[in-house]
Amino acid sequence: MDIKQIRQRIMCEAYDLADRGDHEGYNAVKVMCSEVLELINAVVAAEREACAKLCDEKVDAEYKTGKVDHHEMAWTQACAIAIRARGEK
């Protein structure tokens, strides 16, 4: 499930409330939808950064041990950059 599907599901409930004349319920769910989406986006961003940091830590660990595989390190650094870039789309 992606964020768009979550938003659609929440707003479907809001529209059902509006159709039944529950305008307070509609407004409450609509506000909650925005809050939930902000929380989801924050969690996704934090998880993305945690994944990128794992790549960074692997590179740092290789430098500390002196066992440097330049090809693997370049690939690992590229992965960290790509992970972070996904958040900028």
N, C-alpha and C positions, 0 to 999 in steps of 0.2 A: 504494500500500500504506500502511496506517496502522499505528500502534503496536500496536493490538489484534491485527492480523493477524500482526505480527512475534512478539508474545508467544505467540500460538496455535501458530505454526510451531515455535518453540523448545520449547515445552512438549510438543508432539506427539513430538518427538525424545526428550524426557525420559521420556514415558510408554512409548515403544517400549523404552527401556533398562530401565525397571521391569518391563515385561512379559517381558523376557528374563532377569530376575533380576539385572540389573546395578544394584544399589542404590547403589553408590558413583558410578557414572556418572550415575544419575538425580539424586542429590543435587548432583553437580558441575554438571550442566546447569541444574538448578533455581536454584542460586546464580548461575551465569553469566547466566541469564535476567534476574534482578533487576539485576545489574550493567549489562548491556546496555541495559535499559530506562532506568536512571538516566542513562547516557551519552547515549542518544537524546534524552531529555527535556532534558538540558543543552544539547545541540546545537540543538534546536528553539527553546529559550528564547533562546539567543544569536543565532540567525538572526532571530527575531522582533524582538529588541531592535535589531539592526542595521538592519532595515527601518524601524522606527519612528524611529531616529536619522537616517536619510536624509530623512525628512519634516521632522524638527526642523532639520536642516542647511539644507534648502531655505528654510524660514521665516527662519532666521537670515541666510542669504545675501540674501534680498529686503530685509530691514531694512538690511543693510550697504550695499546699492546704492542704497537710497532708492526703488526701483521696487516699491512695495507695492501689490499687488492684494488688497484686503482680503477679497474673496469667495474668491479662490484660497487665500489664507493660512488662512482659517477652515476651508476644506475640507481643506487639507493637515494642519492641526493636528488636525482631527477624525479623519483617517486614522491619525495617530500614536497617538491615544488608543484608537482601535478595534483597532489592531494589538496594543497592549499588553494590552488587555482580553481578547483571545483567550487569553492565557496564564493568565488568572484563572478560566477556566471549569472 
